[in-house]
Every structure is written in C-alpha cells, then in structure tokens.
C-alpha cells in the first residue's frame, strides 16, 4: 500500500507514521507513506503558500498553484488511477466501510489543508473526493489524514500481529470492546471478575460477549440498531440486562 500526503507540515505526518504499528508496517514493506510540501512548489522569495480571500473576511486561503503542483508531484509517484482525496470538514463522513474500500486499493493521495481552506479551483482540478472525520472543527487536515492512514493500515494483511488479525474476537464484531484486566488480581480494592480466573474458555467467551453487547446497548444503542445481532448476542444481551436489572429483556430474532 502506497499513500502520499500533501501537507505544509510533513514533519507532523512523519512524526506519526514512523512509530508504532505504522512504523513497523513500513519497516516490513507493507506500507509506504510519502509526503509532498506545497512550499517546495513556490517560486517567490517568501515561499508564499497562502493569500487573502477574494470577497474579504478573516483568515487566509491556500493558493491554487503550489497546492496543485504538490498534488501532481505526489500523484505521479502513485499507481495509475490512485484517487486524490482531500481532507475537508465539507467531506463525506469517514467510516469503517470507507477504510475497507481504501485498504483494497494499491494506493491513494491525501491532501491536508490549513488556514480557512484551499482555493476551490484545486478541488475542481486536483481532487476526486472529500472526506471529513467528524462534526468538530480542527485546525487542519493533517490529523484527519493520519486518522485515515491509521484506520486503513490496520486492515492490511500482516500489519497487526496474528493474534489480533485472527477470527478470535469476530464474534463481537460491530460491538464495543469488553473490559480488560491484567495483574494484579486485586488493585486498590477492585478485583478482577472471577470468570476471567476460572480457566473455562467457553464461560470467558460468553462473559466477554455479554459485556460487549451490554455496554454497546447502554453506551451506543445506535450500533445495536445498525448491526444485526446474532442469536447468541441477543441471548447474551438479555442475560446482561437481567443480571444488571437495566431495562426489559429484548425480543430475539
Ligand atoms: C472556523 C473555520 N471554519 C469557518 C467556517 C471553517 C474551517 C476551516 C478549516 C473549518 C475547519 C478547517 C480545518 N479542518 C480541516 O481541514 C478538516 C476537518 C475538520 O475540521 N473536522 C473534521 N474533519 C476534517 S477533515 C479536514
């Protein structure tokens, strides 16, 4: 997978992708992340990348020429047909489904803006689609670009350890995580749930499913509505609710 990022802050992008799971994926040759700085495509002595908005108003706008030159330079390094994606608060909402879609490609280009935005002609000439990561205002597109890189890289074969990429926890797919514990057995008076010490793997699996579906019901009911629960998950949810005496048991399918 080859990803290029057009950014005025290449060090910010490098500083994130050179570490942890992404850094290891790069070392293993599974992921290549390049950057292109629009400032390298300026011609004047001040290396100006921004200018005042036509029509007036506060803030500055990223100039079309250096942005478009950077997009074309980075795009030329990618496999033919790689989509050019702008991170923008006006974009479609990024999601797990979109991450899977991007992970199936050989490469793509991410464009991160700054200031009030990018000259709209760059959108027409150098951008195929727009993505937003959510309804909150950020200072630029770099963190959203890194969110996309991270979410996509985790889906590439071999990037995660075998233990996590396996089907081991797929029974709780689409649900929130279950609670985790490690040593010591009692910490500041709080004990690890007995079932996790029992060594009974069927019981442990069932407890984890109950916790996952129960927490999802309480904290993110929207996910329950969206996801089709398995018969086992419905049973686990009813048991969770009965044990907690929260709400009424729900109808199974
Ligand atoms: C307060 C500034 N806004 C005036 C109407 C517009 C605005 C300009 C630039 C809002 C955000 C930004 C910078 N944000 C991004 O580039 C961005 C972003 C975001 O802010 N939220 C969620 N996803 C994304 S993707 C890129």
Boltz pocket constraint, residues with backbone or C-beta under 6 A from the ligand:
constraints:
  - pocket:
      binder: B
      contacts: [[A, 87], [A, 88], [A, 89], [A, 113], [A, 114], [A, 115], [A, 116], [A, 117], [A, 131], [A, 132], [A, 133], [A, 134], [A, 135], [A, 136], [A, 137], [A, 138], [A, 139], [A, 140], [A, 141], [A, 144]]
      max_distance: 6.0
